[in-house]
Amino acid sequence: MELTVKEAMKPPSKPLLSWPSDEIHPVVSPDGRRIAFASNSSGNSEIWVCNSDGTKPVRVTDLKAKSVGSPSWSPDGKLIAFDSNKSGSLDIYVVGAEGGPIRQITTDPEDEGAAKWSRDGRWIYFSSPKSGNWQIWKMPSEGGKAILAKGAGLVALESADGYLYFSPGLSQERGVWRVPVSGGSETLVTNETIVTRAVGGFMWDLTDRGIYAIDWSAKPVATVCFYDFATRRVASLAPVHGDPGFSVYEGLSVSPDGKWLVYDGGIFSSDIMMIDNFR
């Protein structure tokens, strides 16, 4: 698997990191200058950070656990939340973006994964089946009691205008949903076919203008698509790769300026790729 960068309608994508190991779950930092990702290049899955051009990769964890992944940057870019089964079940941890001590913030016996920071940095959202079904929870970023965020689902992202957008739970109608951060009714944002096929896991990202996703079922190759909040329409922007045998995995992140995105995928393996100038 490789991490890949893509620029606007200029296929094919270019490999950002193409190691013989697996690199997954890339996430662009709030300032757009670095990318956090998970890699098993050291023999175990760990969290790494590199520059946005793929240079100077540095490992920031050394948990030696079977599973380490789903990094998420704090709004100030100083911390990275991630999940790992180091303690037996999947839990949420926090580490400095430069490495250092690792802090475990969830300890329940149920799995907790897919950590995402709130816009103000005070909370960390995560998904867990602790109530019976996979739902979105949140807890103080410093640690404390988890609170149900009222958004049943698998992955959640907080918007600038006070909503929590989330991909659906297994028992819920597919699509993209949202709920006010302050509480309220859950509403369906879109059940557009292209977006629906992309949001079962991590293959989408939220911006102020809309939702970017990868439609992995598009033919002949997977395609980057955009759901525009203003028009409520989906537009196909660019193929992720020129080879029909290229498969995407489950990580996608858009740069803060909206000019490029990273995703993971490959042929029989996965690297991080970049798409640049895709608008």
JOFEN-V836658 format. One record per pair of residues at least 6 apart in sequence whose C-alpha atoms are under 7 Angstrom apart, sorted by sequence separation. I is the first residue (numbers start at 0). GAP is how many residues later the second one is. D is the distance in whole Angstrom. If there is no record, write none. Layout:
I & GAP & D
I & GAP & D
This chain:
27 & 6 & 6
28 & 6 & 6
38 & 6 & 5
39 & 6 & 6
49 & 6 & 5
72 & 6 & 6
73 & 6 & 6
83 & 6 & 5
84 & 6 & 6
94 & 6 & 6
116 & 6 & 6
117 & 6 & 6
127 & 6 & 5
128 & 6 & 6
138 & 6 & 6
157 & 6 & 4
167 & 6 & 6
178 & 6 & 6
197 & 6 & 7
204 & 6 & 6
205 & 6 & 7
215 & 6 & 4
226 & 6 & 6
227 & 6 & 6
253 & 6 & 6
254 & 6 & 6
263 & 6 & 6
264 & 6 & 5
5 & 7 & 5
27 & 7 & 5
37 & 7 & 6
38 & 7 & 6
49 & 7 & 4
72 & 7 & 5
82 & 7 & 6
83 & 7 & 6
94 & 7 & 5
116 & 7 & 4
126 & 7 & 6
127 & 7 & 6
138 & 7 & 4
156 & 7 & 6
157 & 7 & 6
167 & 7 & 6
178 & 7 & 5
203 & 7 & 7
204 & 7 & 5
214 & 7 & 6
215 & 7 & 7
226 & 7 & 4
253 & 7 & 4
263 & 7 & 5
264 & 7 & 7
4 & 8 & 6
5 & 8 & 6
26 & 8 & 5
27 & 8 & 7
37 & 8 & 5
38 & 8 & 6
48 & 8 & 6
49 & 8 & 6
71 & 8 & 5
72 & 8 & 7
82 & 8 & 5
83 & 8 & 7
93 & 8 & 6
94 & 8 & 6
115 & 8 & 6
116 & 8 & 6
126 & 8 & 5
127 & 8 & 7
137 & 8 & 6
138 & 8 & 6
155 & 8 & 6
156 & 8 & 5
166 & 8 & 7
167 & 8 & 7
177 & 8 & 6
178 & 8 & 6
203 & 8 & 5
204 & 8 & 6
213 & 8 & 7
214 & 8 & 5
225 & 8 & 5
226 & 8 & 7
252 & 8 & 6
253 & 8 & 7
263 & 8 & 4
3 & 9 & 7
4 & 9 & 6
25 & 9 & 6
26 & 9 & 5
37 & 9 & 5
38 & 9 & 7
47 & 9 & 7
48 & 9 & 5
70 & 9 & 6
71 & 9 & 5
82 & 9 & 4
92 & 9 & 7
93 & 9 & 5
114 & 9 & 6
115 & 9 & 5
126 & 9 & 5
136 & 9 & 6
137 & 9 & 5
155 & 9 & 5
156 & 9 & 6
166 & 9 & 5
176 & 9 & 7
177 & 9 & 6
203 & 9 & 4
213 & 9 & 6
214 & 9 & 6
224 & 9 & 7
225 & 9 & 5
252 & 9 & 5
262 & 9 & 6
263 & 9 & 6
3 & 10 & 6
4 & 10 & 6
25 & 10 & 6
26 & 10 & 6
36 & 10 & 6
37 & 10 & 6
47 & 10 & 5
48 & 10 & 6
70 & 10 & 6
71 & 10 & 6
81 & 10 & 6
82 & 10 & 6
92 & 10 & 5
93 & 10 & 6
114 & 10 & 6
115 & 10 & 6
125 & 10 & 6
126 & 10 & 6
136 & 10 & 6
137 & 10 & 6
155 & 10 & 4
165 & 10 & 6
166 & 10 & 7
176 & 10 & 6
177 & 10 & 7
202 & 10 & 6
203 & 10 & 7
213 & 10 & 5
214 & 10 & 7
224 & 10 & 6
225 & 10 & 7
251 & 10 & 6
252 & 10 & 7
261 & 10 & 7
262 & 10 & 5
3 & 11 & 4
4 & 11 & 6
25 & 11 & 4
35 & 11 & 7
36 & 11 & 5
47 & 11 & 4
70 & 11 & 4
80 & 11 & 7
81 & 11 & 5
92 & 11 & 4
114 & 11 & 5
124 & 11 & 7
125 & 11 & 5
136 & 11 & 4
137 & 11 & 6
154 & 11 & 5
155 & 11 & 7
164 & 11 & 7
165 & 11 & 5
176 & 11 & 4
177 & 11 & 7
202 & 11 & 6
212 & 11 & 6
213 & 11 & 6
224 & 11 & 4
251 & 11 & 4
261 & 11 & 5
262 & 11 & 7
2 & 12 & 6
3 & 12 & 5
24 & 12 & 5
35 & 12 & 6
36 & 12 & 6
46 & 12 & 6
47 & 12 & 5
69 & 12 & 5
80 & 12 & 6
81 & 12 & 6
91 & 12 & 6
92 & 12 & 6
113 & 12 & 5
124 & 12 & 6
125 & 12 & 6
135 & 12 & 6
136 & 12 & 5
154 & 12 & 5
164 & 12 & 6
165 & 12 & 6
175 & 12 & 6
176 & 12 & 5
212 & 12 & 5
223 & 12 & 6
224 & 12 & 5
250 & 12 & 5
261 & 12 & 4
1 & 13 & 7
2 & 13 & 5
3 & 13 & 7
23 & 13 & 6
24 & 13 & 6
35 & 13 & 4
46 & 13 & 6
68 & 13 & 6
69 & 13 & 6
80 & 13 & 4
91 & 13 & 6
112 & 13 & 6
113 & 13 & 6
124 & 13 & 4
135 & 13 & 6
152 & 13 & 6
153 & 13 & 6
164 & 13 & 4
175 & 13 & 5
211 & 13 & 6
212 & 13 & 6
222 & 13 & 7
223 & 13 & 5
250 & 13 & 6
260 & 13 & 6
261 & 13 & 6
2 & 14 & 5
22 & 14 & 7
23 & 14 & 5
34 & 14 & 6
35 & 14 & 7
46 & 14 & 6
68 & 14 & 6
79 & 14 & 6
80 & 14 & 7
91 & 14 & 5
111 & 14 & 6
112 & 14 & 5
123 & 14 & 5
124 & 14 & 7
135 & 14 & 7
152 & 14 & 6
153 & 14 & 6
163 & 14 & 5
164 & 14 & 7
175 & 14 & 5
211 & 14 & 5
223 & 14 & 5
249 & 14 & 7
259 & 14 & 7
260 & 14 & 5
1 & 15 & 6
2 & 15 & 7
22 & 15 & 6
23 & 15 & 6
33 & 15 & 7
34 & 15 & 5
45 & 15 & 6
67 & 15 & 6
68 & 15 & 7
78 & 15 & 7
79 & 15 & 5
90 & 15 & 5
111 & 15 & 6
112 & 15 & 7
122 & 15 & 6
123 & 15 & 6
135 & 15 & 5
150 & 15 & 7
152 & 15 & 4
153 & 15 & 6
162 & 15 & 6
163 & 15 & 5
174 & 15 & 6
175 & 15 & 7
197 & 15 & 6
210 & 15 & 6
211 & 15 & 6
222 & 15 & 6
223 & 15 & 6
248 & 15 & 6
259 & 15 & 5
260 & 15 & 7
1 & 16 & 5
22 & 16 & 4
33 & 16 & 6
34 & 16 & 6
45 & 16 & 6
67 & 16 & 4
78 & 16 & 6
79 & 16 & 6
90 & 16 & 7
111 & 16 & 5
122 & 16 & 5
123 & 16 & 6
134 & 16 & 6
135 & 16 & 5
151 & 16 & 7
152 & 16 & 4
162 & 16 & 6
163 & 16 & 6
174 & 16 & 4
197 & 16 & 5
209 & 16 & 7
210 & 16 & 5
222 & 16 & 4
223 & 16 & 6
247 & 16 & 6
248 & 16 & 5
259 & 16 & 4
1 & 17 & 7
21 & 17 & 6
33 & 17 & 4
34 & 17 & 6
45 & 17 & 7
66 & 17 & 5
78 & 17 & 4
79 & 17 & 6
110 & 17 & 6
122 & 17 & 4
123 & 17 & 5
134 & 17 & 4
135 & 17 & 6
151 & 17 & 6
162 & 17 & 4
163 & 17 & 6
173 & 17 & 7
197 & 17 & 5
209 & 17 & 5
210 & 17 & 7
221 & 17 & 6
222 & 17 & 5
247 & 17 & 4
258 & 17 & 6
259 & 17 & 5
21 & 18 & 6
32 & 18 & 6
33 & 18 & 5
66 & 18 & 6
77 & 18 & 6
78 & 18 & 5
110 & 18 & 7
121 & 18 & 6
122 & 18 & 5
133 & 18 & 6
134 & 18 & 5
135 & 18 & 7
161 & 18 & 6
162 & 18 & 5
194 & 18 & 6
196 & 18 & 6
197 & 18 & 7
209 & 18 & 5
220 & 18 & 6
221 & 18 & 6
246 & 18 & 5
247 & 18 & 7
258 & 18 & 5
259 & 18 & 6
20 & 19 & 6
21 & 19 & 7
32 & 19 & 5
65 & 19 & 7
77 & 19 & 5
109 & 19 & 7
121 & 19 & 5
133 & 19 & 6
134 & 19 & 7
161 & 19 & 6
208 & 19 & 6
209 & 19 & 5
245 & 19 & 7
246 & 19 & 5
258 & 19 & 6
0 & 20 & 7
1 & 20 & 6
2 & 20 & 6
20 & 20 & 5
31 & 20 & 7
43 & 20 & 5
44 & 20 & 7
64 & 20 & 7
88 & 20 & 6
90 & 20 & 6
91 & 20 & 6
109 & 20 & 6
133 & 20 & 6
135 & 20 & 7
174 & 20 & 7
194 & 20 & 7
208 & 20 & 6
220 & 20 & 7
245 & 20 & 5
246 & 20 & 6
258 & 20 & 6
0 & 21 & 5
1 & 21 & 5
2 & 21 & 7
43 & 21 & 7
44 & 21 & 7
46 & 21 & 7
64 & 21 & 5
88 & 21 & 6
89 & 21 & 4
90 & 21 & 5
91 & 21 & 6
174 & 21 & 5
193 & 21 & 6
245 & 21 & 5
0 & 22 & 6
43 & 22 & 7
44 & 22 & 6
45 & 22 & 6
46 & 22 & 7
88 & 22 & 5
89 & 22 & 5
90 & 22 & 6
173 & 22 & 6
244 & 22 & 6
44 & 23 & 5
62 & 23 & 7
89 & 23 & 6
91 & 23 & 7
220 & 23 & 5
219 & 24 & 6
126 & 27 & 6
126 & 28 & 7
150 & 28 & 7
37 & 30 & 7
82 & 30 & 5
37 & 31 & 5
82 & 31 & 7
124 & 31 & 7
82 & 32 & 7
166 & 32 & 6
215 & 32 & 7
81 & 33 & 6
166 & 33 & 6
36 & 34 & 6
80 & 34 & 6
35 & 35 & 6
133 & 35 & 6
150 & 35 & 7
15 & 37 & 7
16 & 37 & 6
15 & 38 & 5
59 & 38 & 6
60 & 38 & 6
104 & 38 & 5
59 & 39 & 4
118 & 39 & 7
115 & 40 & 7
117 & 40 & 6
113 & 41 & 6
115 & 41 & 7
236 & 41 & 7
71 & 43 & 6
73 & 43 & 6
24 & 44 & 7
26 & 44 & 7
28 & 44 & 6
69 & 44 & 6
71 & 44 & 6
74 & 44 & 6
24 & 45 & 6
26 & 45 & 7
29 & 45 & 6
69 & 45 & 7
71 & 45 & 7
74 & 45 & 7
24 & 46 & 7
74 & 46 & 6
154 & 46 & 7
29 & 47 & 6
73 & 47 & 6
202 & 47 & 5
204 & 47 & 7
28 & 48 & 6
159 & 48 & 7
201 & 48 & 5
202 & 48 & 5
203 & 48 & 6
204 & 48 & 6
156 & 49 & 7
200 & 49 & 6
201 & 49 & 5
202 & 49 & 5
204 & 49 & 7
201 & 50 & 7
31 & 223 & 6
31 & 224 & 6
24 & 225 & 7
25 & 225 & 6
27 & 225 & 6
30 & 225 & 7
24 & 226 & 4
25 & 226 & 6
26 & 226 & 5
27 & 226 & 7
29 & 226 & 7
12 & 227 & 6
23 & 227 & 6
24 & 227 & 7
25 & 227 & 7
27 & 227 & 6
8 & 228 & 7
10 & 228 & 7
11 & 228 & 7
12 & 228 & 6
8 & 229 & 5
11 & 229 & 5
7 & 230 & 7
10 & 230 & 6
11 & 230 & 5
10 & 231 & 7
25 & 236 & 7
25 & 237 & 6
24 & 239 & 7
23 & 240 & 6
21 & 247 & 7
22 & 247 & 6
23 & 247 & 7
21 & 248 & 5
22 & 248 & 5
23 & 248 & 7
21 & 249 & 6
22 & 249 & 6
6 & 252 & 7
7 & 252 & 7
18 & 252 & 7
6 & 253 & 5
17 & 253 & 5
5 & 254 & 6
16 & 254 & 6
17 & 254 & 7
5 & 255 & 6
16 & 255 & 5
4 & 256 & 6
5 & 256 & 7
15 & 256 & 6
4 & 257 & 5
14 & 257 & 6
15 & 257 & 5
3 & 258 & 5
4 & 258 & 7
14 & 258 & 4
15 & 258 & 6
2 & 259 & 7
3 & 259 & 5
13 & 259 & 6
14 & 259 & 6
2 & 260 & 6
3 & 260 & 6
12 & 260 & 6
13 & 260 & 6
2 & 261 & 5
12 & 261 & 6
1 & 262 & 5
2 & 262 & 7
12 & 262 & 6
0 & 263 & 6
1 & 263 & 6
0 & 264 & 5
1 & 264 & 6
0 & 265 & 5
2 & 267 & 7
3 & 267 & 6
4 & 267 & 7
5 & 267 & 7
6 & 267 & 7
7 & 267 & 6
0 & 268 & 4
1 & 268 & 4
2 & 268 & 4
3 & 268 & 4
4 & 268 & 4
5 & 268 & 4
6 & 268 & 4
7 & 268 & 5
0 & 269 & 1
1 & 269 & 0
2 & 269 & 0
3 & 269 & 0
4 & 269 & 0
5 & 269 & 1
6 & 269 & 2
7 & 269 & 4
8 & 269 & 5
0 & 270 & 4
1 & 270 & 4
2 & 270 & 4
3 & 270 & 4
4 & 270 & 4
5 & 270 & 4
6 & 270 & 4
7 & 270 & 2
0 & 271 & 7
1 & 271 & 6
4 & 271 & 6
6 & 271 & 5
7 & 271 & 5
5 & 272 & 7
